[in-house]
Amino acid sequence: MLTALLLIDRLRPAAPTALLALSSLPYAIAATSVGVLTAFVPKSLFVRIDNAMYSTYQRLVLFVFENFSGVKLSLYGDVEECLDKPESILFICNHQCTVDWVVADMLAIRQGTLGALRYVLKDTLQYVPLFGWYFYQRGCMYVNRHGFDESLTVRELQYLKNMALPFWLVLFPEGTRYSKKKPAAIEKSQQFAESRHLEVLENVLTPKARGLLIAINQLRSSLDAIYDVTIAYEQTRMAGRRGIAPNMFEFCCGTMARKRLHLHVERIPIAAVPTDDAGVRQWLHQRFVKKDELMEQFYKSPPDSAAFPALVVEESCLPISSTICSLVLFSASLLPPILSARWRKYYAIGYASGSVGLLVWLKIRRH
């Protein structure tokens, strides 16, 4: 009996992982079909349809990361002002683990702009089966830190600049994850700060301003604000866990103890952001100096207490009614391969051929 329970516990991550991974095929088929509409309908209508579809899939993601995981959110700072109405923003935050990507979902759905999310992504993520292509065609950008093509990024930003709907562009200025398991990255970051005569940071990495600069310079006239979000995971206040954030599996399927996410949000009107490059670089570093101080306060505060100043919502829970329809829809789309060997074969062929074909299309489209 004990062995069976241990096995069930170990297999617990398999269900949500399989649900999200396998659902990408029917979603990619639908997205490809809708993509044909670009030849026949106005761009604004296509963007609305695509945003609605993306919102539907991300609600499935949020079912896994909020409803299934049982995480509790504590919200601080300018939360009420940020969630008051839809607007076009740049979203910057500290980067500790893969769950950070979902944090933008968690805030966007509470503003009513879940479908508006776009990301600046590492170049390697274009090889993610099916979604590598999809993210690009909906306005996300792939960047290579070691071979950055500024002209390509500027061209791709025009998609958002010409969009007549609100958008969120998510950037991680640190460029990589902060983790005590990666001491070399932390040391390199601190050495970089010293070489530039900048304040050395202990709990976050020194931000790189290049991507943010290009985004601000190209999109300023389309932006309402920048949301500066500081993320803290309650698990990192456990003994021996400082600076080691949970991965996706631990976050979703780990024990309920300390499963709380603290989000400090500050809204900066775009008019308050410097207009010159040197000013933006200094401004960004000072934002991360403040993040460093907030994280230090978080680590020094007692477990399960308020992590940051200006607590607004102690426990924000996403109602199951916000995600259940997406769960039912995508679960139903997986019934054919579950019940039929023939359909499993079709899904396998579609997954493999679609991944390769769409990657080739992406390579052609970007050049």
C-alpha positions as CSV (number, residue, x, y, z in Angstrom):
1,M,0.0,0.0,0.0
2,L,2.8,2.4,0.9
3,T,4.6,1.6,-2.3
4,A,1.5,2.3,-4.3
5,L,1.0,5.7,-2.6
6,L,4.6,6.6,-3.2
7,L,4.2,5.7,-6.9
8,I,1.1,7.7,-7.2
9,D,2.8,10.7,-5.6
10,R,5.8,10.4,-8.0
11,L,3.4,10.2,-11.0
12,R,1.3,13.2,-9.9
13,P,3.2,15.7,-12.1
14,A,2.6,13.4,-15.1
15,A,-1.1,14.4,-15.6
16,P,-0.7,18.2,-15.8
17,T,2.5,17.9,-17.8
18,A,0.8,15.6,-20.4
19,L,-2.3,17.8,-20.5
20,L,-0.4,20.9,-21.3
21,A,2.0,19.2,-23.7
22,L,-0.5,17.2,-25.7
23,S,-3.0,20.0,-25.9
24,S,-0.5,22.0,-27.9
25,L,-1.3,19.9,-31.0
26,P,-5.0,20.7,-31.3
27,Y,-4.2,24.3,-30.4
28,A,-1.6,24.5,-33.1
29,I,-4.0,23.1,-35.6
30,A,-6.6,25.7,-34.7
31,A,-4.0,28.5,-34.7
32,T,-2.8,27.5,-38.1
33,S,-6.3,27.4,-39.5
34,V,-7.1,30.8,-38.1
35,G,-3.8,32.1,-39.5
36,V,-5.3,31.6,-43.0
37,L,-7.7,34.4,-42.1
38,T,-4.9,37.0,-42.3
39,A,-5.4,36.9,-46.1
40,F,-9.1,37.7,-45.9
41,V,-9.8,39.8,-42.8
42,P,-8.5,43.0,-41.3
43,K,-5.4,42.6,-39.0
44,S,-7.3,44.0,-36.0
45,L,-10.0,41.3,-36.3
46,F,-7.3,38.6,-36.7
47,V,-5.5,39.9,-33.6
48,R,-8.8,39.8,-31.6
49,I,-9.4,36.2,-32.6
50,D,-5.8,35.2,-31.9
51,N,-5.9,36.9,-28.5
52,A,-9.2,35.1,-27.6
53,M,-7.6,31.7,-28.6
54,Y,-4.5,32.4,-26.6
55,S,-6.5,33.4,-23.6
56,T,-8.4,30.1,-23.8
57,Y,-5.1,28.1,-23.8
58,Q,-3.6,30.2,-21.0
59,R,-6.6,29.6,-18.9
60,L,-5.7,25.9,-19.1
61,V,-2.2,26.8,-18.0
62,L,-3.7,28.8,-15.1
63,F,-5.9,25.8,-14.1
64,V,-2.7,23.9,-13.6
65,F,-0.6,26.6,-11.9
66,E,-3.3,28.1,-9.7
67,N,-6.4,25.8,-9.3
68,F,-4.5,22.5,-9.4
69,S,-1.4,23.7,-7.5
70,G,-3.5,25.4,-4.8
71,V,-1.0,28.3,-4.6
72,K,-2.0,31.4,-2.7
73,L,-1.1,34.8,-4.0
74,S,-0.3,37.8,-1.9
75,L,-0.4,41.1,-3.8
76,Y,1.5,44.3,-2.8
77,G,2.0,47.8,-4.1
78,D,0.1,49.4,-7.0
79,V,-2.1,46.3,-7.6
80,E,-5.4,48.1,-7.6
81,E,-4.2,50.7,-10.1
82,C,-2.6,48.2,-12.4
83,L,-5.7,45.9,-12.5
84,D,-8.2,48.7,-12.8
85,K,-8.3,48.7,-16.6
86,P,-6.6,47.2,-19.7
87,E,-3.6,49.1,-21.0
88,S,-0.5,48.6,-23.1
89,I,2.6,48.0,-20.9
90,L,6.1,46.7,-20.6
91,F,6.3,44.0,-17.9
92,I,9.7,43.6,-16.2
93,C,10.5,41.4,-13.2
94,N,13.2,39.5,-11.4
95,H,13.8,36.0,-12.9
96,Q,14.3,33.0,-10.6
97,C,12.7,30.0,-12.2
98,T,10.5,28.8,-15.1
99,V,7.3,29.6,-13.1
100,D,8.1,33.3,-13.6
101,W,6.5,33.0,-17.0
102,V,3.2,32.2,-15.5
103,V,3.2,35.1,-13.1
104,A,2.4,37.4,-16.0
105,D,-0.6,35.2,-16.8
106,M,-1.7,35.5,-13.1
107,L,-1.7,39.3,-13.2
108,A,-3.0,39.6,-16.8
109,I,-6.1,37.5,-16.2
110,R,-7.0,39.7,-13.2
111,Q,-6.8,42.8,-15.5
112,G,-8.8,41.1,-18.3
113,T,-5.9,41.1,-20.7
114,L,-4.7,37.5,-20.7
115,G,-4.8,37.3,-24.5
116,A,-2.6,40.4,-24.8
117,L,0.6,38.8,-23.5
118,R,3.7,38.8,-25.7
119,Y,7.3,37.9,-24.7
120,V,10.9,38.6,-25.5
121,L,12.3,35.1,-25.5
122,K,15.6,33.3,-25.7
123,D,16.5,32.3,-29.2
124,T,16.6,28.6,-28.2
125,L,12.9,28.6,-27.4
126,Q,12.0,28.9,-31.1
127,Y,12.7,25.1,-31.2
128,V,9.9,24.3,-28.7
129,P,7.6,21.9,-30.7
130,L,4.7,23.8,-32.2
131,F,4.8,26.7,-29.8
132,G,8.1,28.0,-31.1
133,W,6.4,29.0,-34.4
134,Y,3.2,30.1,-32.7
135,F,4.8,32.6,-30.3
136,Y,6.6,34.3,-33.2
137,Q,3.5,34.6,-35.4
138,R,1.6,36.3,-32.6
139,G,4.2,39.0,-32.0
140,C,6.8,37.5,-29.6
141,M,10.5,38.1,-30.3
142,Y,13.4,35.7,-30.1
143,V,16.8,37.2,-29.1
144,N,20.3,35.8,-29.0
145,R,22.5,37.4,-26.4
146,H,25.7,36.4,-28.2
147,G,24.5,37.4,-31.7
148,F,21.9,40.1,-31.1
149,D,20.3,41.4,-34.3
150,E,18.9,44.8,-33.4
151,S,17.5,45.5,-36.8
152,L,15.5,42.3,-36.7
153,T,14.1,43.1,-33.3
154,V,13.2,46.6,-34.3
155,R,11.3,45.2,-37.3
156,E,9.5,42.6,-35.2
157,L,8.4,45.3,-32.7
158,Q,6.5,47.1,-35.4
159,Y,3.8,44.4,-35.1
160,L,3.0,45.6,-31.6
161,K,3.5,49.3,-32.5
162,N,0.9,49.0,-35.2
163,M,-1.5,47.0,-33.0
164,A,-4.7,48.8,-32.2
165,L,-5.3,46.8,-29.0
166,P,-3.7,46.7,-25.6
167,F,-0.6,44.5,-25.2
168,W,1.7,43.3,-22.5
169,L,5.3,42.8,-23.6
170,V,7.2,40.7,-20.9
171,L,10.9,41.1,-20.5
172,F,13.4,39.6,-18.1
173,P,16.2,42.2,-17.9
174,E,18.6,39.9,-16.0
175,G,18.8,37.7,-19.1
176,T,19.0,34.4,-17.1
177,R,17.7,33.0,-13.8
178,Y,19.1,34.0,-10.4
179,S,19.8,30.9,-8.4
180,K,22.2,30.0,-5.6
181,K,22.7,26.8,-7.6
182,K,24.4,29.0,-10.3
183,P,27.1,30.8,-8.3
184,A,29.2,31.5,-11.4
185,A,26.4,33.5,-13.0
186,I,25.9,35.5,-9.8
187,E,29.7,36.2,-9.6
188,K,29.8,37.2,-13.2
189,S,26.9,39.6,-12.7
190,Q,28.5,41.2,-9.7
191,Q,31.8,41.6,-11.5
192,F,29.9,43.3,-14.4
193,A,28.4,45.8,-12.0
194,E,31.8,46.5,-10.4
195,S,33.3,47.1,-13.9
196,R,30.6,49.6,-14.7
197,H,30.8,51.3,-11.2
198,L,27.3,50.2,-10.4
199,E,25.9,49.2,-7.1
200,V,26.5,45.4,-6.6
201,L,23.3,43.4,-6.1
202,E,23.0,40.3,-3.8
203,N,19.5,38.9,-4.4
204,V,19.0,39.6,-8.1
205,L,21.3,39.8,-11.1
206,T,22.6,43.0,-12.7
207,P,20.0,43.9,-15.4
208,K,21.0,44.3,-19.0
209,A,19.3,47.4,-20.5
210,R,19.7,46.7,-24.3
211,G,16.4,44.9,-24.9
212,L,14.4,47.3,-22.7
213,L,16.0,50.3,-24.5
214,I,15.0,49.1,-27.9
215,A,11.5,48.3,-26.7
216,I,11.0,51.7,-25.1
217,N,12.5,53.6,-28.0
218,Q,10.2,51.8,-30.5
219,L,7.0,51.5,-28.5
220,R,7.0,54.6,-26.3
221,S,4.2,56.3,-28.2
222,S,2.1,53.1,-27.8
223,L,2.7,52.4,-24.1
224,D,0.8,53.5,-21.1
225,A,3.2,52.3,-18.4
226,I,5.8,49.9,-17.2
227,Y,4.9,47.3,-14.6
228,D,7.8,46.6,-12.4
229,V,7.1,43.3,-10.6
230,T,9.1,41.7,-7.9
231,I,8.5,38.0,-7.4
232,A,9.2,36.0,-4.2
233,Y,8.4,32.3,-3.6
234,E,7.5,31.4,0.0
235,Q,9.5,28.2,-0.4
236,T,12.7,30.2,-0.6
237,R,12.2,31.3,3.1
238,M,12.6,27.6,4.1
239,A,15.9,26.6,5.8
240,G,18.6,26.0,3.2
241,R,16.4,27.3,0.3
242,R,17.3,31.0,0.1
243,G,17.9,31.9,-3.5
244,I,16.6,28.5,-4.8
245,A,13.1,28.9,-6.3
246,P,10.8,26.0,-7.0
247,N,10.7,24.5,-10.5
248,M,7.4,23.9,-12.3
249,F,6.9,20.4,-10.9
250,E,7.5,21.4,-7.3
251,F,5.4,24.5,-7.7
252,C,2.4,22.6,-9.1
253,C,2.7,19.2,-7.4
254,G,4.8,19.8,-4.2
255,T,3.5,19.8,-0.7
256,M,1.0,22.5,0.3
257,A,3.3,23.9,3.0
258,R,4.7,27.3,2.1
259,K,3.0,27.3,-1.3
260,R,2.5,31.0,-1.5
261,L,3.6,33.5,-4.1
262,H,4.3,37.1,-3.2
263,L,4.1,39.8,-5.9
264,H,5.0,43.4,-5.4
265,V,3.8,45.5,-8.3
266,E,4.8,49.1,-9.1
267,R,3.2,51.0,-12.0
268,I,5.5,53.6,-13.6
269,P,3.8,55.8,-16.2
270,I,5.7,55.8,-19.4
271,A,6.1,59.6,-19.2
272,A,8.1,59.1,-16.0
273,V,10.7,57.0,-17.7
274,P,13.8,58.8,-19.0
275,T,13.9,59.5,-22.7
276,D,17.7,59.2,-23.2
277,D,19.6,55.9,-23.3
278,A,21.9,56.7,-20.4
279,G,19.0,57.7,-18.3
280,V,17.1,54.5,-19.0
281,R,20.2,52.4,-18.1
282,Q,20.5,54.2,-14.8
283,W,16.8,54.0,-14.2
284,L,16.7,50.3,-14.8
285,H,19.6,49.6,-12.5
286,Q,17.9,51.6,-9.7
287,R,14.8,49.5,-10.2
288,F,16.8,46.4,-9.6
289,V,18.5,48.0,-6.6
290,K,15.0,48.4,-5.1
291,K,14.2,44.8,-6.0
292,D,17.4,43.7,-4.2
293,E,16.3,45.6,-1.1
294,L,12.7,44.1,-1.4
295,M,14.1,40.6,-1.6
296,E,16.4,41.1,1.3
297,Q,13.5,42.3,3.4
298,F,11.6,39.2,2.2
299,Y,14.3,36.8,3.3
300,K,14.7,38.5,6.7
301,S,10.9,38.6,7.5
302,P,9.3,35.7,9.5
303,P,7.9,32.8,7.4
304,D,4.3,33.1,6.3
305,S,4.3,36.8,7.2
306,A,3.9,39.7,4.8
307,A,6.9,39.7,2.4
308,F,6.8,43.2,1.2
309,P,5.5,46.6,2.2
310,A,2.0,47.8,1.1
311,L,0.1,44.6,1.3
312,V,-3.1,45.0,-0.7
313,V,-4.6,41.5,-1.1
314,E,-3.4,38.9,1.4
315,E,-4.9,35.9,-0.4
316,S,-6.0,36.2,-4.1
317,C,-7.5,33.0,-5.5
318,L,-8.5,32.5,-9.1
319,P,-12.0,31.0,-9.2
320,I,-12.4,27.7,-10.9
321,S,-15.1,29.2,-13.1
322,S,-12.3,31.2,-14.9
323,T,-10.5,28.0,-16.0
324,I,-13.0,25.1,-16.1
325,C,-14.3,25.7,-19.6
326,S,-10.7,25.6,-21.0
327,L,-10.0,22.4,-19.0
328,V,-13.1,20.7,-20.4
329,L,-12.4,21.9,-24.0
330,F,-8.8,20.7,-24.2
331,S,-9.5,17.5,-22.2
332,A,-12.2,16.7,-24.8
333,S,-9.7,17.3,-27.6
334,L,-7.5,14.6,-26.2
335,L,-10.2,11.9,-26.0
336,P,-9.6,10.6,-29.5
337,P,-5.9,9.6,-29.0
338,I,-6.7,8.3,-25.5
339,L,-9.5,6.0,-26.8
340,S,-8.2,5.0,-30.2
341,A,-4.8,3.6,-31.3
342,R,-5.4,5.0,-34.8
343,W,-5.9,8.5,-33.4
344,R,-2.8,8.1,-31.3
345,K,-0.9,7.5,-34.5
346,Y,-2.4,10.5,-36.1
347,Y,-1.5,12.7,-33.1
348,A,2.1,11.4,-33.1
349,I,2.5,12.0,-36.9
350,G,0.9,15.4,-36.6
351,Y,3.1,16.4,-33.6
352,A,6.3,15.4,-35.3
353,S,5.5,16.7,-38.8
354,G,3.9,19.9,-37.5
355,S,6.9,20.7,-35.3
356,V,9.4,20.3,-38.2
357,G,7.2,22.0,-40.7
358,L,6.4,25.0,-38.6
359,L,10.0,25.4,-37.5
360,V,11.0,25.6,-41.2
361,W,8.3,28.1,-41.8
362,L,9.6,30.2,-38.9
363,K,13.1,30.2,-40.2
364,I,12.0,31.3,-43.6
365,R,9.7,34.0,-42.2
366,R,12.4,35.6,-39.9
367,H,14.9,36.0,-42.7
